[in-house]
Amino acid sequence: MIAKLRRDAKGNAKMKKDGAKMKKEIARLAKQLSSRDAAAAKQGSVIAKLRRDSKGDAEGNAKMKKDGAKMKKEIAKLKKDAGGSEIGRLNEEIEKRRKEIGRLMGQACGKARGGSPCPCGEDVKRLGEELAQARKTNSALSARNLGIRPNARGKEGAAAAKKGAAAKKGGGKEGAAPRRRAPRARAEPDRIVRVEEDECAICGSELSGPVGMCPHTVEKRRIVSEIVRYDKFIKYCSPCKTTRTPATPGALPGSGFDIPITMMAVCLRMTGMSHRNIRLAFRTTLGLDIALGTIVKMVNRVAAAFWPLYVGMLKELRKASLISADETPWRVDGRSAWLWAFVSGTAAAYAIRDTRGASVPEAMLEGFGGILSSDSLGSYNSSGGSHQ
């Protein structure tokens, strides 16, 4: 009996435990059902809203279609009222004139073939002018109906239609002949060279015969170096009791190069180019390999030849009543220097010195008693004369 009661008590405990599990499961299921009901309610509200919106859109679309049809009718009425019949009449008139012009031109061509002059030239010209005027009138009427200017295209026409006003088009006057740039005149070639390739430069295959020709005109400057020996005959002068040797034509005394080459070296030197760069320029442009010492001698010979003229300019400059002076930085063989300029109404003298001090204007303007115009640099104060 006691064992049976124990078994029953154990069974009751298990039943209680299972009942507790079932309660928990029922609570979980109830919670899931409530969340699903909430989601369904939310979806239902969204679906109701979409139905309302779709109904509103349908009503809006119907209204828009109705307004579009109304606007089309209004546009057709405006076109008709604004001269649609006039445009049609003008189109018929244009076609009629075109046929008339074709008929007259056919007659004219037939008579011309027969050898007799064409008497219809004036009629053809008159009908052509009438046709052009009719086209112009038609274009103006179409533009007025559509609210745009004649011949409006692209963005300009769209902008004009949107604003409802005519916009001025850039360029030349209407009806004027287009302006074209005159082609550059080219000299006739002195010789023509045929240039061909036998193999493809990409794959090396053999090329076919010529299928075209591409002319390319190139202007060349040939610099030919010529070595000339001058046999200068020495002669005796009885009155002077001395011999005379003629000067070498086109070259300075003692120079192995003519005056153009010598002056080229001097000009390059005056621009601040070094002797080495001058030598490189001669080698690359003229093919002349001139030593550095020879280039130095070229410049010195020119300086000696022009020195008397330079001294004369200084004398003329110092006699002037007004001199303008200035100085600017200069480069000589990579070193900093100063280029001095002294200018009057009749003469100009320049000097390149390493200093910007008062010794330069004192030497250049020695004996000057006129007016000196400068930028008030203190170096000019020691020179004679007045200052401004």
C-alpha positions as CSV (number, residue, x, y, z in Angstrom):
1,M,0.0,0.0,0.0
2,I,2.8,2.4,0.9
3,A,4.7,1.5,-2.3
4,K,1.5,2.2,-4.3
5,L,1.1,5.6,-2.7
6,R,4.7,6.5,-3.4
7,R,4.2,5.6,-7.0
8,D,1.1,7.7,-7.2
9,A,2.8,10.6,-5.6
10,K,5.7,10.3,-8.1
11,G,3.2,10.3,-11.0
12,N,1.5,13.4,-9.7
13,A,4.8,15.2,-9.5
14,K,5.5,14.3,-13.1
15,M,2.0,15.5,-14.2
16,K,2.6,18.8,-12.4
17,K,5.9,19.2,-14.1
18,D,4.4,18.4,-17.5
19,G,1.5,20.8,-16.8
20,A,4.0,23.6,-16.1
21,K,5.7,22.9,-19.4
22,M,2.4,23.0,-21.2
23,K,1.5,26.3,-19.6
24,K,4.8,27.8,-20.8
25,E,4.3,26.5,-24.3
26,I,0.8,27.9,-24.4
27,A,2.1,31.3,-23.2
28,R,4.8,31.3,-25.9
29,L,2.2,30.4,-28.6
30,A,-0.2,33.1,-27.4
31,K,2.7,35.7,-27.6
32,Q,3.5,34.6,-31.2
33,L,-0.2,34.9,-32.1
34,S,-0.4,38.4,-30.7
35,S,2.7,39.5,-32.6
36,R,1.4,38.0,-35.8
37,D,-2.0,39.8,-35.3
38,A,-0.1,43.1,-34.8
39,A,1.9,42.6,-38.0
40,A,-1.3,41.6,-39.9
41,A,-3.0,44.7,-38.6
42,K,-0.1,46.8,-39.7
43,Q,0.0,45.3,-43.1
44,G,-3.7,45.8,-43.4
45,S,-3.3,49.5,-42.7
46,V,-0.5,49.7,-45.3
47,I,-2.7,47.9,-47.9
48,A,-5.6,50.3,-47.1
49,K,-3.3,53.3,-47.6
50,L,-2.0,51.9,-50.9
51,R,-5.6,51.4,-52.1
52,R,-6.4,55.0,-51.2
53,D,-3.3,56.3,-52.9
54,S,-3.9,54.2,-56.0
55,K,-7.5,55.5,-56.1
56,G,-6.2,59.1,-55.8
57,D,-3.5,58.5,-58.5
58,A,-6.2,57.0,-60.8
59,E,-8.4,60.1,-60.3
60,G,-5.3,62.3,-60.9
61,N,-4.3,60.5,-64.1
62,A,-7.9,60.8,-65.4
63,K,-7.8,64.5,-64.6
64,M,-4.5,64.9,-66.3
65,K,-5.7,63.1,-69.4
66,K,-8.8,65.2,-69.5
67,D,-6.7,68.4,-69.1
68,G,-4.3,67.2,-71.9
69,A,-7.1,66.6,-74.3
70,K,-8.5,70.1,-73.5
71,M,-5.1,71.7,-74.1
72,K,-4.8,69.9,-77.5
73,K,-8.1,71.3,-78.5
74,E,-7.1,74.7,-77.4
75,I,-3.8,74.6,-79.3
76,A,-5.6,73.4,-82.5
77,K,-8.0,76.3,-82.1
78,L,-5.2,78.8,-81.6
79,K,-3.4,77.5,-84.7
80,K,-6.5,77.8,-86.7
81,D,-7.3,81.3,-85.4
82,A,-3.6,82.5,-85.8
83,G,-3.5,81.8,-89.5
84,G,-3.5,78.1,-90.1
85,S,-5.5,78.5,-93.2
86,E,-3.1,81.2,-94.3
87,I,-0.1,78.8,-93.9
88,G,-1.9,76.2,-96.0
89,R,-2.6,78.7,-98.7
90,L,1.0,79.8,-98.7
91,N,2.2,76.2,-98.9
92,E,-0.1,75.6,-101.9
93,E,1.2,78.9,-103.5
94,I,4.8,77.8,-102.9
95,E,4.2,74.4,-104.6
96,K,2.5,76.2,-107.5
97,R,5.4,78.6,-107.9
98,R,7.9,75.7,-107.7
99,K,6.1,73.8,-110.5
100,E,6.0,77.0,-112.6
101,I,9.7,77.6,-112.1
102,G,10.5,74.0,-113.1
103,R,8.4,74.3,-116.3
104,L,10.0,77.6,-117.3
105,M,13.5,76.2,-116.6
106,G,12.7,73.2,-118.8
107,Q,11.6,75.5,-121.6
108,A,14.7,77.7,-121.1
109,C,17.0,74.6,-121.2
110,G,15.2,73.3,-124.4
111,K,15.7,76.6,-126.1
112,A,19.3,76.9,-125.0
113,R,20.0,73.5,-126.5
114,G,18.6,74.7,-129.8
115,G,21.1,77.6,-129.9
116,S,18.6,80.4,-129.4
117,P,18.9,82.6,-126.3
118,C,16.4,81.9,-123.5
119,P,13.7,84.7,-123.2
120,C,12.5,83.3,-119.8
121,G,15.4,84.3,-117.7
122,E,13.6,87.3,-116.2
123,D,10.5,85.3,-115.5
124,V,12.6,82.6,-113.7
125,K,14.4,85.3,-111.7
126,R,11.1,87.0,-110.7
127,L,9.4,83.7,-109.7
128,G,12.5,82.8,-107.7
129,E,12.3,86.1,-105.7
130,E,8.5,85.5,-105.1
131,L,9.2,82.0,-103.9
132,A,11.9,83.2,-101.4
133,Q,9.5,85.9,-100.1
134,A,6.7,83.3,-99.7
135,R,9.0,81.0,-97.8
136,K,10.0,83.9,-95.5
137,T,6.4,84.8,-94.8
138,N,5.5,81.1,-94.1
139,S,8.4,80.8,-91.7
140,A,7.3,84.0,-89.9
141,L,3.7,82.8,-89.5
142,S,4.8,79.4,-88.2
143,A,7.1,81.0,-85.7
144,R,4.3,83.3,-84.5
145,N,1.9,80.3,-84.1
146,L,4.5,78.3,-82.1
147,G,5.8,81.3,-80.1
148,I,9.4,81.0,-81.4
149,R,11.6,82.9,-83.8
150,P,12.1,81.7,-87.3
151,N,14.8,79.2,-88.0
152,A,15.4,78.6,-84.2
153,R,17.1,75.3,-83.5
154,G,18.5,73.4,-80.6
155,K,18.9,75.0,-77.2
156,E,18.4,78.5,-78.6
157,G,15.0,77.6,-80.0
158,A,13.9,75.8,-76.9
159,A,14.9,78.7,-74.7
160,A,13.0,81.1,-77.0
161,A,9.9,78.9,-76.9
162,K,10.1,78.7,-73.1
163,K,10.5,82.4,-72.6
164,G,8.0,83.2,-75.3
165,A,10.2,85.9,-76.7
166,A,12.6,86.1,-79.6
167,A,16.3,85.8,-78.8
168,K,19.0,87.4,-81.0
169,K,21.2,84.9,-82.8
170,G,24.9,85.5,-82.8
171,G,27.0,85.7,-86.0
172,G,26.8,87.7,-89.1
173,K,23.8,89.4,-90.6
174,E,20.9,87.3,-91.9
175,G,21.3,86.5,-95.5
176,A,24.9,87.5,-95.7
177,A,27.5,85.3,-97.4
178,P,29.5,83.2,-94.9
179,R,33.0,84.5,-94.2
180,R,35.8,82.1,-94.9
181,R,39.4,82.6,-94.0
182,A,41.6,83.0,-97.0
183,P,44.0,80.0,-97.4
184,R,47.6,80.7,-96.7
185,A,49.6,81.3,-99.8
186,R,52.3,78.6,-100.4
187,A,55.2,78.9,-102.7
188,E,55.6,76.5,-105.5
189,P,58.1,73.7,-104.6
190,D,61.5,73.8,-106.1
191,R,61.6,70.0,-106.3
192,I,59.3,67.1,-105.6
193,V,60.5,64.0,-103.8
194,R,58.5,60.7,-104.0
195,V,58.3,59.0,-100.6
196,E,57.1,55.4,-100.4
197,E,57.3,52.4,-98.0
198,D,57.6,48.8,-99.2
199,E,57.0,47.1,-95.8
200,C,54.5,47.8,-93.0
201,A,56.2,49.4,-90.1
202,I,53.9,47.5,-87.6
203,C,53.9,43.9,-88.9
204,G,56.6,43.9,-91.6
205,S,54.2,42.7,-94.3
206,E,54.7,43.8,-97.9
207,L,52.5,46.8,-98.8
208,S,50.3,47.0,-101.9
209,G,50.5,49.6,-104.6
210,P,49.6,53.2,-103.9
211,V,45.9,53.8,-103.1
212,G,46.3,57.6,-102.5
213,M,48.8,60.4,-102.1
214,C,49.3,62.8,-99.2
215,P,51.4,65.9,-100.1
216,H,53.4,67.6,-97.4
217,T,55.3,70.7,-98.3
218,V,58.4,71.6,-96.1
219,E,60.4,74.7,-96.3
220,K,64.1,74.1,-95.9
221,R,67.1,76.4,-95.4
222,R,70.3,75.1,-96.7
223,I,73.5,76.5,-95.1
224,V,76.5,75.7,-97.2
225,S,79.9,76.4,-95.7
226,E,82.4,77.6,-98.3
227,I,86.2,78.0,-97.7
228,V,87.7,80.8,-99.8
229,R,91.3,81.7,-100.0
230,Y,92.1,85.3,-100.9
231,D,95.5,85.8,-102.6
232,K,96.2,89.4,-101.6
233,F,99.0,90.9,-103.6
234,I,101.3,93.3,-101.8
235,K,102.2,96.4,-103.8
236,Y,104.7,99.3,-103.2
237,C,103.7,102.9,-103.0
238,S,106.6,105.2,-104.1
239,P,105.3,108.5,-102.7
240,C,104.6,106.9,-99.3
241,K,107.7,104.7,-99.6
242,T,105.8,101.7,-98.1
243,T,104.1,98.6,-99.2
244,R,100.3,98.2,-99.2
245,T,98.3,95.0,-98.6
246,P,94.6,95.1,-99.6
247,A,91.9,94.3,-97.0
248,T,90.2,90.9,-97.1
249,P,86.6,91.4,-98.6
250,G,83.9,90.5,-96.1
251,A,86.1,89.8,-93.1
252,L,87.8,91.6,-90.3
253,P,91.6,91.8,-90.2
254,G,93.1,88.6,-88.8
255,S,89.7,86.8,-88.6
256,G,89.3,83.4,-90.1
257,F,85.5,83.8,-90.5
258,D,83.4,86.2,-92.5
259,I,81.4,89.1,-91.0
260,P,78.0,87.3,-90.8
261,I,79.5,84.5,-88.7
262,T,81.4,87.0,-86.6
263,M,78.4,89.2,-85.9
264,M,76.3,86.1,-85.0
265,A,78.8,85.3,-82.3
266,V,78.7,88.9,-81.1
267,C,74.9,89.0,-81.0
268,L,74.7,85.7,-79.1
269,R,77.3,87.1,-76.7
270,M,75.3,90.3,-76.2
271,T,72.2,88.3,-75.2
272,G,74.2,86.9,-72.3
273,M,75.1,83.5,-73.8
274,S,78.4,82.0,-72.6
275,H,81.2,81.2,-75.0
276,R,80.6,77.4,-74.6
277,N,76.9,77.8,-75.5
278,I,77.9,79.9,-78.5
279,R,80.2,77.2,-79.6
280,L,77.4,74.6,-79.2
281,A,75.0,76.8,-81.2
282,F,77.5,77.0,-84.1
283,R,78.1,73.3,-84.0
284,T,74.4,72.3,-84.0
285,T,73.0,74.9,-86.5
286,L,75.9,75.5,-88.9
287,G,78.0,72.5,-88.4
288,L,81.0,74.7,-87.5
289,D,83.4,73.5,-84.8
290,I,84.9,76.8,-83.5
291,A,87.3,76.8,-80.6
292,L,86.5,78.9,-77.5
293,G,89.5,81.1,-78.0
294,T,88.4,81.9,-81.5
295,I,85.0,83.0,-80.3
296,V,86.6,85.2,-77.7
297,K,88.8,86.8,-80.4
298,M,85.8,87.3,-82.7
299,V,84.0,89.4,-80.0
300,N,87.2,91.3,-79.2
301,R,87.9,92.2,-82.9
302,V,84.3,93.6,-83.2
303,A,84.8,95.6,-80.0
304,A,88.0,97.0,-81.3
305,A,86.5,97.9,-84.7
306,F,83.5,99.7,-83.0
307,W,85.5,101.3,-80.2
308,P,86.2,104.6,-82.1
309,L,82.5,104.9,-82.9
310,Y,81.6,104.2,-79.2
311,V,84.0,107.0,-78.1
312,G,82.4,109.3,-80.5
313,M,78.9,108.5,-79.1
314,L,80.1,109.2,-75.6
315,K,81.4,112.7,-76.7
316,E,78.1,113.4,-78.5
317,L,76.2,112.2,-75.4
318,R,78.1,114.4,-73.0
319,K,77.2,117.5,-75.1
320,A,73.5,116.9,-74.7
321,S,71.3,119.2,-72.6
322,L,69.2,116.3,-71.3
323,I,70.1,112.6,-70.6
324,S,67.9,109.8,-69.4
325,A,69.8,107.1,-67.4
326,D,68.8,103.7,-66.0
327,E,70.3,100.4,-64.9
328,T,69.0,96.9,-64.9
329,P,70.3,93.5,-63.7
330,W,72.3,91.5,-66.3
331,R,74.0,88.1,-66.5
332,V,77.5,87.5,-67.9
333,D,78.7,83.9,-67.9
334,G,76.4,83.1,-65.0
335,R,77.6,86.0,-62.9
336,S,75.4,88.9,-61.8
337,A,76.2,92.3,-63.4
338,W,74.5,95.5,-64.3
339,L,73.5,97.0,-67.7
340,W,73.7,100.8,-67.7
341,A,71.9,102.9,-70.4
342,F,72.5,106.6,-71.1
343,V,70.3,108.1,-73.8
344,S,69.9,111.6,-75.3
345,G,68.1,112.9,-78.2
346,T,70.9,112.1,-80.6
347,A,73.0,109.3,-79.0
348,A,72.8,106.3,-76.8
349,A,75.6,104.5,-74.9
350,Y,75.5,101.3,-72.9
351,A,77.9,99.8,-70.4
352,I,78.0,96.4,-68.6
353,R,79.7,96.6,-65.3
354,D,79.9,94.5,-62.2
355,T,78.9,97.3,-59.9
356,R,75.9,99.5,-59.4
357,G,78.0,102.2,-57.7
358,A,78.6,105.9,-58.6
359,S,81.9,105.1,-60.5
360,V,79.9,104.1,-63.6
361,P,77.9,107.3,-64.1
362,E,80.9,109.4,-63.2
363,A,83.0,107.7,-65.9
364,M,80.2,107.7,-68.5
365,L,79.1,111.3,-67.9
366,E,82.5,112.9,-67.3
367,G,82.2,116.6,-68.2
368,F,78.4,116.6,-68.5
369,G,76.7,119.8,-67.4
370,G,73.0,119.3,-68.5
371,I,70.0,117.8,-66.8
372,L,70.1,114.1,-65.8
373,S,66.8,112.2,-65.6
374,S,66.9,109.1,-63.5
375,D,65.1,107.0,-60.9
376,S,66.8,108.9,-58.1
377,L,69.3,106.2,-57.4
378,G,72.1,107.5,-55.1
379,S,74.8,106.5,-57.6
380,Y,73.7,109.3,-59.9
381,N,74.1,112.1,-57.4
382,S,77.9,112.4,-57.9
383,S,77.5,113.1,-61.6
384,G,77.6,116.8,-62.7
385,G,74.6,118.9,-63.8
386,S,71.1,119.1,-62.5
387,H,68.9,116.2,-61.6
388,Q,65.3,115.3,-62.0
